[in-house]
Amino acid sequence: MCTLTYLPLNDAQYLLTSNRDESPLRAPARTPEVRRIGPRSVLFPVDGKAGGTWLATANDRRTVCLLNGAFGPHPLGGTYRLSRGVMVLESFAFPDIEAFVDNYDFGGIEPFTYVDFAQREHATQIAELRWDGIQMYRATYDAAKPQIWSSAQLYKADIVEKRKSWFQTWLTAHPNYQLADIQRFHQFGGEGDIYNDIRMNRRGMVQTVSTTAIENLSDSVTMHYQDLLVDKGTKKSLAVGTRIED
């Protein structure tokens, strides 16, 4: 929910890895499960409080990730009509991100950054939505290039840029990256600043509670979920065009 990296493997395949930074006192998340949403089978770890998710992938190879905040910190403790994680799941009922933006009611939802990875014409396309509570902002990214996102709620602009530089340094050292390489970056990336490192901990009030990696390949998508609070890992695969495959 708070750090996301994207690594292309070719035009249509990629690795996507997310660190979730959250209060360790929040209700524990459930390990990834599959749910039918509209025409899709969707695989996702389940938020233990609201039942939504911060990262989900479907059998048509569409993947969505949610990060807290839009462009900077917003006041906490407000009253909102719907969990952002539930919104992520509901977005899979729409055929694509364009239909989602045009037809969904975002009113009363806490500010967020929503990143959509879709397969079109045998290539990955990356679209981003930033909702500041009043207005929606849209952007696209070059899917041929590695990318990193950091939560606007937790990381100030200078720290976001510093994290980008760590990622670029890591890329230089790992030109032939594999899944295990990026998983290590999500555990150990940074410079020893526990408040802002890729795996962070702010006096136990907010910390990285899990890491989720997705291998999005031509015939399947595989989710690797690591609960860092209990040190337990789970792996599940969803075959493209079918439902669930253990």
Buried (B, 14 or more C-beta within 10 A) or exposed (E): BBBBBBBBBEEBBBBBBBBBBBEBEBEBBBBBBBBEBEEBBBBBBBBEBBEBBBBBBBBBBBBBBBBBBBEEBBEEEEEEEBBBBBBBBBBBBBEBBEEBBEEBEBEEBBBBBBBBBBBEEEEBBBBBBBBBBEEEEEEEBEBEEBBBBBBBBBBEEEBBEBBBEBBEEBBEEBEEBEBEBBBEBBBEBBEEEEEBBBBBBEEEEBBBBBBBBBBBBEEBBBBBBBBBEEEEEBBBBBBBEEEBEE
